[in-house]
Amino acid sequence: FVIRAYGDSLDGVGNVEARAWCEATVQRTPEYVDPADASYLKHEDLSSSANQTFGRKFTVVSFRWLNSSEI
């Protein structure tokens, strides 16, 4: 999936001094965060509390900075 984010840099009185946009493409993988559990296990069969809480790994496939014309 694609995530887009932006941020503003403000001066002391709240005026925007700089602005930036970025885009990341992220892929969910079959592996769990903690390799203690095999990737084929169902959530209810997990032994790792980290895997029960956080689930599967995500990998950033690509990242790029955007300019204002791409928004």
TORLUM-500401 format. One record per atom (N, C-alpha, C): residue in three letters; x, y, z; atom name; residue number from 1. Coordinates in steps of 0.02 Angstrom, whole numbers, padded with zeros to 5 digits, always signed. Layout:
<node><res>ALA</res><x>X</x><y>Y</y><z>Z</z><atom>CA</atom><n>NUM</n></node>
...
// end
This chain:
<node><res>PHE</res><x>+00041</x><y>-00058</y><z>+00000</z><atom>N</atom><n>1</n></node>
<node><res>PHE</res><x>+00000</x><y>+00000</y><z>+00000</z><atom>CA</atom><n>1</n></node>
<node><res>PHE</res><x>+00044</x><y>+00062</y><z>+00000</z><atom>C</atom><n>1</n></node>
<node><res>VAL</res><x>+00015</x><y>+00119</y><z>-00013</z><atom>N</atom><n>2</n></node>
<node><res>VAL</res><x>+00052</x><y>+00182</y><z>-00019</z><atom>CA</atom><n>2</n></node>
<node><res>VAL</res><x>+00033</x><y>+00227</y><z>+00039</z><atom>C</atom><n>2</n></node>
<node><res>ILE</res><x>+00084</x><y>+00255</y><z>+00071</z><atom>N</atom><n>3</n></node>
<node><res>ILE</res><x>+00074</x><y>+00303</y><z>+00126</z><atom>CA</atom><n>3</n></node>
<node><res>ILE</res><x>+00103</x><y>+00369</y><z>+00104</z><atom>C</atom><n>3</n></node>
<node><res>ARG</res><x>+00064</x><y>+00422</y><z>+00111</z><atom>N</atom><n>4</n></node>
<node><res>ARG</res><x>+00089</x><y>+00489</y><z>+00097</z><atom>CA</atom><n>4</n></node>
<node><res>ARG</res><x>+00086</x><y>+00529</y><z>+00162</z><atom>C</atom><n>4</n></node>
<node><res>ALA</res><x>+00137</x><y>+00571</y><z>+00172</z><atom>N</atom><n>5</n></node>
<node><res>ALA</res><x>+00141</x><y>+00611</y><z>+00232</z><atom>CA</atom><n>5</n></node>
<node><res>ALA</res><x>+00169</x><y>+00680</y><z>+00215</z><atom>C</atom><n>5</n></node>
<node><res>TYR</res><x>+00156</x><y>+00727</y><z>+00259</z><atom>N</atom><n>6</n></node>
<node><res>TYR</res><x>+00184</x><y>+00794</y><z>+00249</z><atom>CA</atom><n>6</n></node>
<node><res>TYR</res><x>+00201</x><y>+00825</y><z>+00317</z><atom>C</atom><n>6</n></node>
<node><res>GLY</res><x>+00243</x><y>+00876</y><z>+00315</z><atom>N</atom><n>7</n></node>
<node><res>GLY</res><x>+00260</x><y>+00911</y><z>+00375</z><atom>CA</atom><n>7</n></node>
<node><res>GLY</res><x>+00276</x><y>+00983</y><z>+00361</z><atom>C</atom><n>7</n></node>
<node><res>ASP</res><x>+00262</x><y>+01027</y><z>+00408</z><atom>N</atom><n>8</n></node>
<node><res>ASP</res><x>+00277</x><y>+01098</y><z>+00403</z><atom>CA</atom><n>8</n></node>
<node><res>ASP</res><x>+00328</x><y>+01116</y><z>+00457</z><atom>C</atom><n>8</n></node>
<node><res>SER</res><x>+00373</x><y>+01161</y><z>+00440</z><atom>N</atom><n>9</n></node>
<node><res>SER</res><x>+00419</x><y>+01190</y><z>+00489</z><atom>CA</atom><n>9</n></node>
<node><res>SER</res><x>+00395</x><y>+01261</y><z>+00502</z><atom>C</atom><n>9</n></node>
<node><res>LEU</res><x>+00381</x><y>+01276</y><z>+00565</z><atom>N</atom><n>10</n></node>
<node><res>LEU</res><x>+00353</x><y>+01340</y><z>+00584</z><atom>CA</atom><n>10</n></node>
<node><res>LEU</res><x>+00405</x><y>+01382</y><z>+00620</z><atom>C</atom><n>10</n></node>
<node><res>ASP</res><x>+00400</x><y>+01448</y><z>+00611</z><atom>N</atom><n>11</n></node>
<node><res>ASP</res><x>+00443</x><y>+01493</y><z>+00649</z><atom>CA</atom><n>11</n></node>
<node><res>ASP</res><x>+00412</x><y>+01505</y><z>+00718</z><atom>C</atom><n>11</n></node>
<node><res>GLY</res><x>+00442</x><y>+01549</y><z>+00756</z><atom>N</atom><n>12</n></node>
<node><res>GLY</res><x>+00420</x><y>+01562</y><z>+00824</z><atom>CA</atom><n>12</n></node>
<node><res>GLY</res><x>+00349</x><y>+01589</y><z>+00831</z><atom>C</atom><n>12</n></node>
<node><res>VAL</res><x>+00322</x><y>+01619</y><z>+00778</z><atom>N</atom><n>13</n></node>
<node><res>VAL</res><x>+00254</x><y>+01647</y><z>+00782</z><atom>CA</atom><n>13</n></node>
<node><res>VAL</res><x>+00203</x><y>+01606</y><z>+00742</z><atom>C</atom><n>13</n></node>
<node><res>GLY</res><x>+00225</x><y>+01548</y><z>+00717</z><atom>N</atom><n>14</n></node>
<node><res>GLY</res><x>+00178</x><y>+01503</y><z>+00682</z><atom>CA</atom><n>14</n></node>
<node><res>GLY</res><x>+00175</x><y>+01509</y><z>+00607</z><atom>C</atom><n>14</n></node>
<node><res>ASN</res><x>+00219</x><y>+01548</y><z>+00577</z><atom>N</atom><n>15</n></node>
<node><res>ASN</res><x>+00221</x><y>+01553</y><z>+00504</z><atom>CA</atom><n>15</n></node>
<node><res>ASN</res><x>+00258</x><y>+01494</y><z>+00475</z><atom>C</atom><n>15</n></node>
<node><res>VAL</res><x>+00234</x><y>+01468</y><z>+00419</z><atom>N</atom><n>16</n></node>
<node><res>VAL</res><x>+00266</x><y>+01412</y><z>+00386</z><atom>CA</atom><n>16</n></node>
<node><res>VAL</res><x>+00331</x><y>+01435</y><z>+00353</z><atom>C</atom><n>16</n></node>
<node><res>GLU</res><x>+00387</x><y>+01404</y><z>+00373</z><atom>N</atom><n>17</n></node>
<node><res>GLU</res><x>+00452</x><y>+01419</y><z>+00343</z><atom>CA</atom><n>17</n></node>
<node><res>GLU</res><x>+00471</x><y>+01369</y><z>+00289</z><atom>C</atom><n>17</n></node>
<node><res>ALA</res><x>+00449</x><y>+01307</y><z>+00298</z><atom>N</atom><n>18</n></node>
<node><res>ALA</res><x>+00465</x><y>+01254</y><z>+00249</z><atom>CA</atom><n>18</n></node>
<node><res>ALA</res><x>+00410</x><y>+01202</y><z>+00252</z><atom>C</atom><n>18</n></node>
<node><res>ARG</res><x>+00402</x><y>+01167</y><z>+00197</z><atom>N</atom><n>19</n></node>
<node><res>ARG</res><x>+00350</x><y>+01115</y><z>+00191</z><atom>CA</atom><n>19</n></node>
<node><res>ARG</res><x>+00380</x><y>+01057</y><z>+00151</z><atom>C</atom><n>19</n></node>
<node><res>ALA</res><x>+00365</x><y>+00995</y><z>+00172</z><atom>N</atom><n>20</n></node>
<node><res>ALA</res><x>+00391</x><y>+00936</y><z>+00137</z><atom>CA</atom><n>20</n></node>
<node><res>ALA</res><x>+00337</x><y>+00882</y><z>+00133</z><atom>C</atom><n>20</n></node>
<node><res>TRP</res><x>+00338</x><y>+00844</y><z>+00078</z><atom>N</atom><n>21</n></node>
<node><res>TRP</res><x>+00293</x><y>+00789</y><z>+00067</z><atom>CA</atom><n>21</n></node>
<node><res>TRP</res><x>+00334</x><y>+00728</y><z>+00048</z><atom>C</atom><n>21</n></node>
<node><res>CYS</res><x>+00310</x><y>+00669</y><z>+00069</z><atom>N</atom><n>22</n></node>
<node><res>CYS</res><x>+00345</x><y>+00607</y><z>+00050</z><atom>CA</atom><n>22</n></node>
<node><res>CYS</res><x>+00293</x><y>+00553</y><z>+00037</z><atom>C</atom><n>22</n></node>
<node><res>GLU</res><x>+00318</x><y>+00500</y><z>+00003</z><atom>N</atom><n>23</n></node>
<node><res>GLU</res><x>+00275</x><y>+00443</y><z>-00014</z><atom>CA</atom><n>23</n></node>
<node><res>GLU</res><x>+00315</x><y>+00380</y><z>-00004</z><atom>C</atom><n>23</n></node>
<node><res>ALA</res><x>+00287</x><y>+00331</y><z>+00031</z><atom>N</atom><n>24</n></node>
<node><res>ALA</res><x>+00319</x><y>+00266</y><z>+00041</z><atom>CA</atom><n>24</n></node>
<node><res>ALA</res><x>+00272</x><y>+00212</y><z>+00017</z><atom>C</atom><n>24</n></node>
<node><res>THR</res><x>+00300</x><y>+00164</y><z>-00019</z><atom>N</atom><n>25</n></node>
<node><res>THR</res><x>+00262</x><y>+00104</y><z>-00038</z><atom>CA</atom><n>25</n></node>
<node><res>THR</res><x>+00284</x><y>+00048</y><z>+00009</z><atom>C</atom><n>25</n></node>
<node><res>VAL</res><x>+00235</x><y>+00018</y><z>+00043</z><atom>N</atom><n>26</n></node>
<node><res>VAL</res><x>+00249</x><y>-00031</y><z>+00095</z><atom>CA</atom><n>26</n></node>
<node><res>VAL</res><x>+00215</x><y>-00097</y><z>+00077</z><atom>C</atom><n>26</n></node>
<node><res>GLN</res><x>+00250</x><y>-00152</y><z>+00090</z><atom>N</atom><n>27</n></node>
<node><res>GLN</res><x>+00222</x><y>-00219</y><z>+00076</z><atom>CA</atom><n>27</n></node>
<node><res>GLN</res><x>+00220</x><y>-00260</y><z>+00140</z><atom>C</atom><n>27</n></node>
<node><res>ARG</res><x>+00163</x><y>-00291</y><z>+00153</z><atom>N</atom><n>28</n></node>
<node><res>ARG</res><x>+00157</x><y>-00337</y><z>+00210</z><atom>CA</atom><n>28</n></node>
<node><res>ARG</res><x>+00186</x><y>-00404</y><z>+00189</z><atom>C</atom><n>28</n></node>
<node><res>THR</res><x>+00228</x><y>-00433</y><z>+00232</z><atom>N</atom><n>29</n></node>
<node><res>THR</res><x>+00260</x><y>-00497</y><z>+00215</z><atom>CA</atom><n>29</n></node>
<node><res>THR</res><x>+00228</x><y>-00553</y><z>+00255</z><atom>C</atom><n>29</n></node>
<node><res>PRO</res><x>+00238</x><y>-00615</y><z>+00236</z><atom>N</atom><n>30</n></node>
<node><res>PRO</res><x>+00209</x><y>-00671</y><z>+00273</z><atom>CA</atom><n>30</n></node>
<node><res>PRO</res><x>+00242</x><y>-00685</y><z>+00340</z><atom>C</atom><n>30</n></node>
<node><res>GLU</res><x>+00303</x><y>-00661</y><z>+00350</z><atom>N</atom><n>31</n></node>
<node><res>GLU</res><x>+00340</x><y>-00675</y><z>+00412</z><atom>CA</atom><n>31</n></node>
<node><res>GLU</res><x>+00313</x><y>-00633</y><z>+00470</z><atom>C</atom><n>31</n></node>
<node><res>TYR</res><x>+00316</x><y>-00662</y><z>+00529</z><atom>N</atom><n>32</n></node>
<node><res>TYR</res><x>+00298</x><y>-00625</y><z>+00589</z><atom>CA</atom><n>32</n></node>
<node><res>TYR</res><x>+00357</x><y>-00582</y><z>+00613</z><atom>C</atom><n>32</n></node>
<node><res>VAL</res><x>+00343</x><y>-00533</y><z>+00654</z><atom>N</atom><n>33</n></node>
<node><res>VAL</res><x>+00394</x><y>-00488</y><z>+00681</z><atom>CA</atom><n>33</n></node>
<node><res>VAL</res><x>+00447</x><y>-00528</y><z>+00719</z><atom>C</atom><n>33</n></node>
<node><res>ASP</res><x>+00426</x><y>-00574</y><z>+00760</z><atom>N</atom><n>34</n></node>
<node><res>ASP</res><x>+00471</x><y>-00618</y><z>+00798</z><atom>CA</atom><n>34</n></node>
<node><res>ASP</res><x>+00475</x><y>-00685</y><z>+00761</z><atom>C</atom><n>34</n></node>
<node><res>PRO</res><x>+00535</x><y>-00706</y><z>+00740</z><atom>N</atom><n>35</n></node>
<node><res>PRO</res><x>+00540</x><y>-00769</y><z>+00702</z><atom>CA</atom><n>35</n></node>
<node><res>PRO</res><x>+00527</x><y>-00832</y><z>+00744</z><atom>C</atom><n>35</n></node>
<node><res>ALA</res><x>+00508</x><y>-00824</y><z>+00806</z><atom>N</atom><n>36</n></node>
<node><res>ALA</res><x>+00492</x><y>-00881</y><z>+00849</z><atom>CA</atom><n>36</n></node>
<node><res>ALA</res><x>+00433</x><y>-00921</y><z>+00822</z><atom>C</atom><n>36</n></node>
<node><res>ASP</res><x>+00388</x><y>-00888</y><z>+00786</z><atom>N</atom><n>37</n></node>
<node><res>ASP</res><x>+00328</x><y>-00922</y><z>+00758</z><atom>CA</atom><n>37</n></node>
<node><res>ASP</res><x>+00335</x><y>-00929</y><z>+00682</z><atom>C</atom><n>37</n></node>
<node><res>ALA</res><x>+00315</x><y>-00987</y><z>+00657</z><atom>N</atom><n>38</n></node>
<node><res>ALA</res><x>+00316</x><y>-00999</y><z>+00585</z><atom>CA</atom><n>38</n></node>
<node><res>ALA</res><x>+00263</x><y>-00956</y><z>+00550</z><atom>C</atom><n>38</n></node>
<node><res>SER</res><x>+00276</x><y>-00937</y><z>+00489</z><atom>N</atom><n>39</n></node>
<node><res>SER</res><x>+00232</x><y>-00892</y><z>+00452</z><atom>CA</atom><n>39</n></node>
<node><res>SER</res><x>+00163</x><y>-00922</y><z>+00437</z><atom>C</atom><n>39</n></node>
<node><res>TYR</res><x>+00158</x><y>-00988</y><z>+00437</z><atom>N</atom><n>40</n></node>
<node><res>TYR</res><x>+00094</x><y>-01020</y><z>+00421</z><atom>CA</atom><n>40</n></node>
<node><res>TYR</res><x>+00046</x><y>-01025</y><z>+00480</z><atom>C</atom><n>40</n></node>
<node><res>LEU</res><x>+00068</x><y>-01007</y><z>+00541</z><atom>N</atom><n>41</n></node>
<node><res>LEU</res><x>+00025</x><y>-01012</y><z>+00599</z><atom>CA</atom><n>41</n></node>
<node><res>LEU</res><x>-00030</x><y>-00959</y><z>+00600</z><atom>C</atom><n>41</n></node>
<node><res>LYS</res><x>-00087</x><y>-00978</y><z>+00625</z><atom>N</atom><n>42</n></node>
<node><res>LYS</res><x>-00142</x><y>-00930</y><z>+00634</z><atom>CA</atom><n>42</n></node>
<node><res>LYS</res><x>-00128</x><y>-00888</y><z>+00696</z><atom>C</atom><n>42</n></node>
<node><res>HIS</res><x>-00161</x><y>-00830</y><z>+00700</z><atom>N</atom><n>43</n></node>
<node><res>HIS</res><x>-00151</x><y>-00784</y><z>+00756</z><atom>CA</atom><n>43</n></node>
<node><res>HIS</res><x>-00163</x><y>-00818</y><z>+00823</z><atom>C</atom><n>43</n></node>
<node><res>GLU</res><x>-00215</x><y>-00858</y><z>+00828</z><atom>N</atom><n>44</n></node>
<node><res>GLU</res><x>-00232</x><y>-00890</y><z>+00892</z><atom>CA</atom><n>44</n></node>
<node><res>GLU</res><x>-00181</x><y>-00944</y><z>+00912</z><atom>C</atom><n>44</n></node>
<node><res>ASP</res><x>-00138</x><y>-00966</y><z>+00866</z><atom>N</atom><n>45</n></node>
<node><res>ASP</res><x>-00089</x><y>-01018</y><z>+00881</z><atom>CA</atom><n>45</n></node>
<node><res>ASP</res><x>-00019</x><y>-00989</y><z>+00894</z><atom>C</atom><n>45</n></node>
<node><res>LEU</res><x>-00012</x><y>-00924</y><z>+00897</z><atom>N</atom><n>46</n></node>
<node><res>LEU</res><x>+00054</x><y>-00893</y><z>+00906</z><atom>CA</atom><n>46</n></node>
<node><res>LEU</res><x>+00078</x><y>-00900</y><z>+00978</z><atom>C</atom><n>46</n></node>
<node><res>SER</res><x>+00143</x><y>-00913</y><z>+00987</z><atom>N</atom><n>47</n></node>
<node><res>SER</res><x>+00171</x><y>-00918</y><z>+01054</z><atom>CA</atom><n>47</n></node>
<node><res>SER</res><x>+00205</x><y>-00853</y><z>+01076</z><atom>C</atom><n>47</n></node>
<node><res>SER</res><x>+00225</x><y>-00812</y><z>+01028</z><atom>N</atom><n>48</n></node>
<node><res>SER</res><x>+00261</x><y>-00749</y><z>+01043</z><atom>CA</atom><n>48</n></node>
<node><res>SER</res><x>+00212</x><y>-00692</y><z>+01057</z><atom>C</atom><n>48</n></node>
<node><res>SER</res><x>+00221</x><y>-00659</y><z>+01114</z><atom>N</atom><n>49</n></node>
<node><res>SER</res><x>+00177</x><y>-00602</y><z>+01130</z><atom>CA</atom><n>49</n></node>
<node><res>SER</res><x>+00190</x><y>-00544</y><z>+01081</z><atom>C</atom><n>49</n></node>
<node><res>ALA</res><x>+00251</x><y>-00537</y><z>+01056</z><atom>N</atom><n>50</n></node>
<node><res>ALA</res><x>+00266</x><y>-00485</y><z>+01006</z><atom>CA</atom><n>50</n></node>
<node><res>ALA</res><x>+00225</x><y>-00498</y><z>+00942</z><atom>C</atom><n>50</n></node>
<node><res>ASN</res><x>+00221</x><y>-00560</y><z>+00922</z><atom>N</atom><n>51</n></node>
<node><res>ASN</res><x>+00182</x><y>-00576</y><z>+00862</z><atom>CA</atom><n>51</n></node>
<node><res>ASN</res><x>+00108</x><y>-00568</y><z>+00874</z><atom>C</atom><n>51</n></node>
<node><res>GLN</res><x>+00085</x><y>-00584</y><z>+00933</z><atom>N</atom><n>52</n></node>
<node><res>GLN</res><x>+00014</x><y>-00574</y><z>+00949</z><atom>CA</atom><n>52</n></node>
<node><res>GLN</res><x>-00004</x><y>-00500</y><z>+00948</z><atom>C</atom><n>52</n></node>
<node><res>THR</res><x>+00043</x><y>-00458</y><z>+00969</z><atom>N</atom><n>53</n></node>
<node><res>THR</res><x>+00030</x><y>-00386</y><z>+00971</z><atom>CA</atom><n>53</n></node>
<node><res>THR</res><x>+00041</x><y>-00352</y><z>+00904</z><atom>C</atom><n>53</n></node>
<node><res>PHE</res><x>+00097</x><y>-00367</y><z>+00871</z><atom>N</atom><n>54</n></node>
<node><res>PHE</res><x>+00117</x><y>-00330</y><z>+00811</z><atom>CA</atom><n>54</n></node>
<node><res>PHE</res><x>+00105</x><y>-00367</y><z>+00745</z><atom>C</atom><n>54</n></node>
<node><res>GLY</res><x>+00096</x><y>-00432</y><z>+00747</z><atom>N</atom><n>55</n></node>
<node><res>GLY</res><x>+00080</x><y>-00470</y><z>+00686</z><atom>CA</atom><n>55</n></node>
<node><res>GLY</res><x>+00139</x><y>-00478</y><z>+00639</z><atom>C</atom><n>55</n></node>
<node><res>ARG</res><x>+00125</x><y>-00467</y><z>+00576</z><atom>N</atom><n>56</n></node>
<node><res>ARG</res><x>+00174</x><y>-00482</y><z>+00523</z><atom>CA</atom><n>56</n></node>
<node><res>ARG</res><x>+00218</x><y>-00421</y><z>+00508</z><atom>C</atom><n>56</n></node>
<node><res>LYS</res><x>+00274</x><y>-00436</y><z>+00475</z><atom>N</atom><n>57</n></node>
<node><res>LYS</res><x>+00322</x><y>-00383</y><z>+00458</z><atom>CA</atom><n>57</n></node>
<node><res>LYS</res><x>+00296</x><y>-00342</y><z>+00398</z><atom>C</atom><n>57</n></node>
<node><res>PHE</res><x>+00319</x><y>-00281</y><z>+00396</z><atom>N</atom><n>58</n></node>
<node><res>PHE</res><x>+00308</x><y>-00237</y><z>+00339</z><atom>CA</atom><n>58</n></node>
<node><res>PHE</res><x>+00376</x><y>-00216</y><z>+00312</z><atom>C</atom><n>58</n></node>
<node><res>THR</res><x>+00381</x><y>-00212</y><z>+00246</z><atom>N</atom><n>59</n></node>
<node><res>THR</res><x>+00443</x><y>-00192</y><z>+00214</z><atom>CA</atom><n>59</n></node>
<node><res>THR</res><x>+00430</x><y>-00130</y><z>+00172</z><atom>C</atom><n>59</n></node>
<node><res>VAL</res><x>+00473</x><y>-00080</y><z>+00180</z><atom>N</atom><n>60</n></node>
<node><res>VAL</res><x>+00468</x><y>-00020</y><z>+00138</z><atom>CA</atom><n>60</n></node>
<node><res>VAL</res><x>+00500</x><y>-00038</y><z>+00071</z><atom>C</atom><n>60</n></node>
<node><res>VAL</res><x>+00459</x><y>-00039</y><z>+00018</z><atom>N</atom><n>61</n></node>
<node><res>VAL</res><x>+00481</x><y>-00058</y><z>-00048</z><atom>CA</atom><n>61</n></node>
<node><res>VAL</res><x>+00512</x><y>+00002</y><z>-00084</z><atom>C</atom><n>61</n></node>
<node><res>SER</res><x>+00483</x><y>+00060</y><z>-00074</z><atom>N</atom><n>62</n></node>
<node><res>SER</res><x>+00511</x><y>+00121</y><z>-00105</z><atom>CA</atom><n>62</n></node>
<node><res>SER</res><x>+00492</x><y>+00182</y><z>-00062</z><atom>C</atom><n>62</n></node>
<node><res>PHE</res><x>+00532</x><y>+00234</y><z>-00069</z><atom>N</atom><n>63</n></node>
<node><res>PHE</res><x>+00521</x><y>+00296</y><z>-00034</z><atom>CA</atom><n>63</n></node>
<node><res>PHE</res><x>+00543</x><y>+00352</y><z>-00080</z><atom>C</atom><n>63</n></node>
<node><res>ARG</res><x>+00504</x><y>+00406</y><z>-00081</z><atom>N</atom><n>64</n></node>
<node><res>ARG</res><x>+00525</x><y>+00464</y><z>-00121</z><atom>CA</atom><n>64</n></node>
<node><res>ARG</res><x>+00496</x><y>+00528</y><z>-00092</z><atom>C</atom><n>64</n></node>
<node><res>TRP</res><x>+00533</x><y>+00582</y><z>-00101</z><atom>N</atom><n>65</n></node>
<node><res>TRP</res><x>+00509</x><y>+00648</y><z>-00083</z><atom>CA</atom><n>65</n></node>
<node><res>TRP</res><x>+00467</x><y>+00674</y><z>-00141</z><atom>C</atom><n>65</n></node>
<node><res>LEU</res><x>+00414</x><y>+00709</y><z>-00125</z><atom>N</atom><n>66</n></node>
<node><res>LEU</res><x>+00369</x><y>+00737</y><z>-00175</z><atom>CA</atom><n>66</n></node>
<node><res>LEU</res><x>+00377</x><y>+00813</y><z>-00177</z><atom>C</atom><n>66</n></node>
<node><res>ASN</res><x>+00360</x><y>+00842</y><z>-00234</z><atom>N</atom><n>67</n></node>
<node><res>ASN</res><x>+00356</x><y>+00915</y><z>-00236</z><atom>CA</atom><n>67</n></node>
<node><res>ASN</res><x>+00282</x><y>+00935</y><z>-00238</z><atom>C</atom><n>67</n></node>
<node><res>SER</res><x>+00268</x><y>+00998</y><z>-00230</z><atom>N</atom><n>68</n></node>
<node><res>SER</res><x>+00198</x><y>+01021</y><z>-00222</z><atom>CA</atom><n>68</n></node>
<node><res>SER</res><x>+00155</x><y>+01006</y><z>-00283</z><atom>C</atom><n>68</n></node>
<node><res>SER</res><x>+00185</x><y>+01000</y><z>-00341</z><atom>N</atom><n>69</n></node>
<node><res>SER</res><x>+00146</x><y>+00986</y><z>-00402</z><atom>CA</atom><n>69</n></node>
<node><res>SER</res><x>+00122</x><y>+00913</y><z>-00405</z><atom>C</atom><n>69</n></node>
<node><res>GLU</res><x>+00150</x><y>+00870</y><z>-00363</z><atom>N</atom><n>70</n></node>
<node><res>GLU</res><x>+00131</x><y>+00799</y><z>-00363</z><atom>CA</atom><n>70</n></node>
<node><res>GLU</res><x>+00077</x><y>+00783</y><z>-00313</z><atom>C</atom><n>70</n></node>
<node><res>ILE</res><x>+00054</x><y>+00831</y><z>-00276</z><atom>N</atom><n>71</n></node>
<node><res>ILE</res><x>+00004</x><y>+00819</y><z>-00224</z><atom>CA</atom><n>71</n></node>
<node><res>ILE</res><x>-00066</x><y>+00823</y><z>-00253</z><atom>C</atom><n>71</n></node>
// end
